[in-house]
Amino acid sequence: MSEMRILITDAGYKHTLGAIRSLGRRGYYIVAGASSKYAQSFYSRYCRERVVYPHPRDEREFIRFLTNYVEDNQIDVLLPVGYLTTTVLSKYKDLFADRTKLPIPDWEQMKIACNKDETMNFAQKIGIAIPRTYRDIQEIDRFPIVAKGVRESGQIRYLNSLEELRRIDTSNTIIQEFIPGEGYGFFALFNRGEPRAIFMHRRIREYPITGGPSTAAVSIYDRELMTLGLKLLRGLRWHGVAMTEFKKDSRDGKYKLMEINPKFWGSLDLAIFSGVDFPYLLVRMATEGDVEPVMDYKVGIRIMWPFPDDILHLLANPKAIRSFFRDFFDQNVLTNICLSDMKPNLFQILATLRTILLRLKDGDLKFPHGRPRI
């Protein structure tokens, strides 16, 4: 294979590391990018070059830098990973059309998927169940409730009374009922509104323990979940990768949509280990125009992410000690620890210690988003 040059952003994220390892093993020339010079994937053996770019909060400087960089350095494919990089690049996607391949949705679709309020409105219109959403504080007749920032970076708070609600800033926030139950994900690669790869998982452990990214998960197949995810992304005429996150309501057994994650997701390693290599498929689709559909994968594959995610779960929920160590020493349970590429994992261990100290200092290790009383 000729060395196709791929720039992958957000080198500090664990799923960026998963994408870099996957593509690097296949012989691609990987340039890892981040807005900080301290990023775990910079230390991967598969990272051939590093680039530090302006923070995407400064949209103008970020876009100016990247348009010049991809052109000057002959980048064949630009793969954004983080929420902010992906959404900003979607806004300015046209500027990259003659410079590189950028396989993400147009802004028309992205502006719905990246805003929880818009997502919920769209889902309701096409008949997908969502948590009860309160448009007026006077409508709230039961607790706990969840206050979510409309953007991914927005704060999540679990609230148990009107008094608690009145203490927080609710601008750019949606207020919803709390949904008890397990978390599920439907993941897909779409080509202009049509699916090209699918995957599903169930969360085993998460952090924060009240609801957050997976710290351990297992691959599953659920026809109902697939139907809902396909309906949502087809309705948007999606292009590229996305995750649709659901909770299975323990009160009625129905799936309720939590959000669309309009980019690569934190548990990407599990899909790759299960036989759906989303980064590779996305690169091929971007460069070749299309790929053969991948609709089958291994079910029952289990993975944990020890550092820092599952360690934080364990510290917040000591009752999980048995399942944590059972998984950690079970050779059939996979991790993102790679003995042939250990430097990023050593970086993760140091970052874990730092995160624990900061959480302890702030007093929010166990319930950083509040504790719903149910």
Buried (B, 14 or more C-beta within 10 A) or exposed (E): EEEBBBBBBBBBBBBBBBBBBBBBBBEBBBBBBBBEEEBBBBBBBBBBEBBBBBEBEEBEEBBBBBBEBBEEEEBBBBBBBBBBBBBBBBBBBEBBEEBBBBBBBEBEBBBBBBBBBBBBEBBEEEEBBBBBBBEEEEEBEEBBBBBBBBBBEBBBBBBBEEEBBEEEEEEBBBBBBBBEBEBBBBBBBBBEEBBBBBBBBBBBBBBBBBBBBBBBBBBBBBEEBBEBBBBBBBBBBBBBBBBBBBBBBEEEEBBBBBBBBBBBBBBBBBBBBBBBBBBBBBBBBBEEEEBEBBEEBEEEBBBBBBBBBBBBBBBBBEEBEEBBEEBBEEEEBBBBBBEEBBBBBEBBBEBBEEBBEEBEEEEBBBBBBBEBEE
